[in-house]
Structures are given as structure tokens and as C-alpha cells.
Amino acid sequence: MQNACVYAFFVVILQEFLSIFFKNMILPIYLYGQPVLRKPTEDITPETLDLQQLLADMWETLAVAEGCGLAAPQIGKAIRLFIVDGTELSEDYPECQDFKKVFINPEIIEESEDDTTFSEGCLSLPGISENVIRPASITIRYMDENFTEHTETYDGFAARIIQHEYDHLEGHVFTDRISPIRRQFVKTKLTNIAKGKVAARYRTKR
């Protein structure tokens, strides 16, 4: 554990150093226990914020953290925005081919009756993974980075990534969806994360 903490410390220092010399900023990821992860999110408009710079920072942060999705509450912003990048998973999950998108003000408008179960983790809950049951396919209405509206249907792992990130906009994390018995098993880990007693390979906000 000590070696992991030392490694994580030097990784974070390196990321801070790189942020000084590059325009895009590697943002800290807010961990479980931060109030913003439970806060209601608000719709955004083109005038709300400097969206292009925020998106550039989010893409940079996601790449460094080696995740496949990042929602605005995870970087401390209670707005309805998330990004996904499942392209590296396309060999195992063909539905993730070219699956790199921005979702603004999304609304899931339809869910399939069929469910699937798969192990999930989360950048805001490092060190925890649990099986989560979700609809196998969903239809979502959203706007892209140009505020052009889309209504699309996704299935398989792409649908799961979207639902995971969408949960963040609704004030939920994936452990809310596991059984009460499993929540008891991870309770100590969750408490430790909330107290900052966790090592991560990326910048975090405790």
C-alpha cells in the first residue's frame, strides 16, 4: 500500500508539471463523498461557459486517467454533460467502434426490457468493481458539442457506458445499483475513499 501511495504521488506531481506547459489542463477527479456527486445537475446553453475549453480539459483528463467515460460532476461541475470514449474496447465490443462522443443535456427516453449484468468500476470510486444490472439497450436524446440535437439507440457495452455516465448526472454512482448485501461488503472501501484513504494513478479531489 505504501509503494502504491508513493507511485500515485509521483504520477500526480508529473501530471501537475505537464499541466503547466500544455494549454489543456488535467483536472482533478472528485471522489466518492464529494457533495457534487449527489447534487442535481442543470442543463447548459452555448452561453453557459467556455464549453470548448472545458471539453478539451475533460478529454485530456479522461485520457490520462485511462477511463472510458467522464461526467461533469466528476470534475466538480453540476451540469448535464458527459463524454465517452470506448474506441479502445472495440476489438472486444464492436459496438464501441468510433464510439467517442459528447453528450449535452441528455435524456434517456427508452430502455429495453432485457437486462445485462457486467462488472463496473468508476474513476470516482478507485479500487472498487461490482456487477451491475442495466438495460441491454437504451434510446437517448442529447445535443453534441455543437448543440445539434440527436436521438439515437445504443446497445451492448456502449449502452452501459452511457448509462453509467448518465447516472452521475442524476446524482447516482454505480454502487447505488448493487444489492444491499454487496453494498455492505464495499462499505469500508467507500468510507475510506470518502476519507481520502485511497491511492489513484490520476489527480483526485478528496
N, C-alpha and C positions, 0 to 999 in steps of 0.2 A: 504493500500500500504506500509506503514511504517513497519507494522508487517511482511509482506511478504519479505521485503528487509532484515530485521533483521534475519529472518529464513534462507533465502538464504545465507546470510553472514556466519552464523554458520555452515551450511551444507558444504560450500566451505572450511572453515577452517578445518572441520573434514576430508574432502577428502584430503587436503594437508597433514594433520597429518598421515593419513593412507598410503599415498604415500611414506613417509619416511621409513616406516617399511616393506613395501612389494616391491618385485622386480618389479612388473608391475606398471607402472605409470598411474594415472588418468590424461589424457591430457585435456587441456582447449579446449572448442569447440568455434570455430571462429563464431562470429555473423554477421548478415546481415550488410553490409557496409565495411567489410574487403575485400581489393582488391583480395586476393587469391580466394575468392568465384566466381570471374569473370574471373580469369586467365586461359588461355589454359593449359590443363594438358598433361603430357608427358608419353609415355609408359615406363615401367620399365623392368629390367632384373634381374636375380638372383644376379648379381654383383652390382646392383644399390645401395642397402642399406641393413641394418640388418633387413630383412623382418620379420623374426620370432619374434623378439622383438617388432617391430612396430605393428604387428598383435596382439600380447599379450596385448600391451597397448591399442589398439583400442577396443578389446573385453572388457577389463576392463572398459574403458571409456563408451562404449555403455551400459554395464550392470548398471553402476551407474546412467547414465542419463535416464535409462528405456526407451530407444528407440528401434526401430526395424531395423534400418539401420544407417550406418555411412560411409561417404565418406572421402577420404584423404584430399581434400580441406577444409573440416570442422575442421581439426586439423592442418591446415596451410601448407599442402604439396600438391603442384600442380602436382600430379602423378595420373595415371589411376588405381585406386584401391578403392574398397569399400567392406564393409562387410554387411551382412544381418542376422537377427535372428528373424524370425516370429513364432518361436515354441510356444510361449505363446498365440498366436492368433489361434492356430489350432482347438480349440473347435468350434469357430465361422466360421473359414475358413480352411476347411480340406486340402486345397492345401498348407497350411503352415506347415503341419506335417513334422517334421525333416528338416524344411527349415532354416538351419544355414550354410551359405556359405561365401567363399571368392571369389571375382571377380577381376581378374587382367587383365589389358589391354582389357576390354570388348568392344564388338561392337554389337549393336543391328542390326541384318541383315534382320529382317522381323517383320512387325506389322500387326495385324488384321485390317480389315476394320470396324469391330464393336467396338464401344466405350462404356466406362462405366464412370459414374460420382460418385465421392466419396469425402468426406471431408478429407483433408490432413493437417498435421502440420509438423513442422521441428524443430530440435534441434537448428538450426542456426537462427530461427525466433520464439523465445518463445512467447507464448501468442496469436499467430495468427493461425487460421484454416479457410480454404476456400474449397469450392467444386472445384475439378479439373477434367477435362475430359481427359481421356487417352485411348489408345487402350486396348481392353479387354485381348489380348494375344500378346506375343512377342516371337521371337526366338533370342537368344543371343549366340555369340561366345566369349569365355573367357578362361582364364587359372586359375587354382586353386592355392592354396598356394605352391604346389609342381611344379608349372609351367607346369602342364599337361593340354592340351587343351581340351575343351568341346564345343559342340554345343547342346543347349537344348531349349525346348519350355516351357514357363510358362504362366499360365492364372490366372484370378481372382486376389486376393489380393497379391499373390506372384509376379505377373507381375507388379502390381502397385508399390510395394516396390522397385523392381529392377529399374523401370523407374524413380522413384523419386531420387534414389541414382545416377543413370546414368546421370541425368540432372546436378548434381553437377560437374561431370567430363567434362561436356560441357559448364560450366560457367553459368548455369541457377539455379534459385530457383523456388519453386512451384508457387509463386505469379506471375511469368512471364507468367503463363499459364491461369490465371483467366481473366475475362472480364475487359475492361478498366474502367467500372463503379465500379466494385468491387475493383479494384486497387486504385481508388480514396477513397473508404471507409477505406482502410487499410493504406493509405499513411502516416497518422500521426503516426500510430503504427510503421511503418517501419522506419520513421525518428527518432523516439525515440530509437528504437533498435540500429540504426547506431550511435546515440549519447551516447549510454550506459545507457539510462534511462529505464532499464528493470531489473526485478528480475528473476533469474533462480535457480533451485534447484541443478544445477551442475556447475562445473568450466567453465568460459567463457573467451573469448578473445575479448575485445571490440576495 
